[in-house]
Amino acid sequence: MYGMVNRAIEDLVTEQLGPEAWDRVCALAGVQTPVFVSNESYSDELTFRLVGAAAGELDVPVDEVLRRFGVHWILRTAAEGYGELMDAGGKTLGEFLDNLPTFHARVVLAFPDLKPPEFTVTERGENRLRLRYESHREGLQPFVVGLLDGLGRRFGVDVSTEHVVRRGDGASHDEFVVAWRDRKAGSS
C-alpha cells in the first residue's frame, strides 16, 4: 500500500490518543522509521501490522480499527488530498457510488502502481443499492463499511450497510446492500 495509507493510520491514532500512542503502535508493529512517504509503496504486511498494533493501543478489535479508518479516510484523508476529485464524484451518495470506477481510474493516474478495488453498483432503488466489491486484498470489508459510513456523513445521510455476500464464504467477491436516508427525515 502507498505511504499515504500508513500516514492516515498515524493520523487516526494520534487524533484519538496522541503522538505517544503512535510511537507505541510503531514499536509494537516493529516499524524502525515511522515516517512514510505518501507516494512510496510499502508492503501490505506492514500496513496490517500497524492496524493490528493500533487495535491493541485503541483497545478495540481489528475490524473496528478498519471501520474507523474507513470513516477517517473519507472525512480527512480523501477530503484533504482529493477534495476536488471527491466533489466531482457526484452530488449524492448514490451518484458517487455509481461513479467509483471513474474515481479510481483518475486516482490511478496519480499512483500508477495502485491496484484499487473494483466497486460495481448491481441493483439500484430509491435510497438503496447493492454494491459489489472485489479486491486482491483480503480482510478489508470492515474498511469498506467505514468508507460507506464516511461517505454518508459527507453527503449528509444516515447509512446502513448489510454485508450479504462474503468472499470468505466461498464467493469470489463481497456484496453490500447499502441504504440511506436524509438526516432531516430522522435517524435510522
Sequence and secondary structure as in RCSB ss.txt:
>XXXX:A:sequence
MYGMVNRAIEDLVTEQLGPEAWDRVCALAGVQTPVFVSNESYSDELTFRLVGAAAGELDVPVDEVLRRFGVHWIL
RTAAEGYGELMDAGGKTLGEFLDNLPTFHARVVLAFPDLKPPEFTVTERGENRLRLRYESHREGLQPFVVGLLDG
LGRRFGVDVSTEHVVRRGDGASHDEFVVAWRDRKAGSS
>XXXX:A:secstr
 BHHHHHHHHHHHHHHH HHHHHHHHHHHT SS    TTSB  HHHHHHHHHHHHHHHTS HHHHHHHHHHHIII
IIIHHHSHHHHHHT SSHHHHHHTHHHHHHHHHHH TT    EEEEEEEETTEEEEEEE SSSS HHHHHHHHHH
HHHHTTEEEEEEEEE GGGT SSEEEEEEEEEGGG   
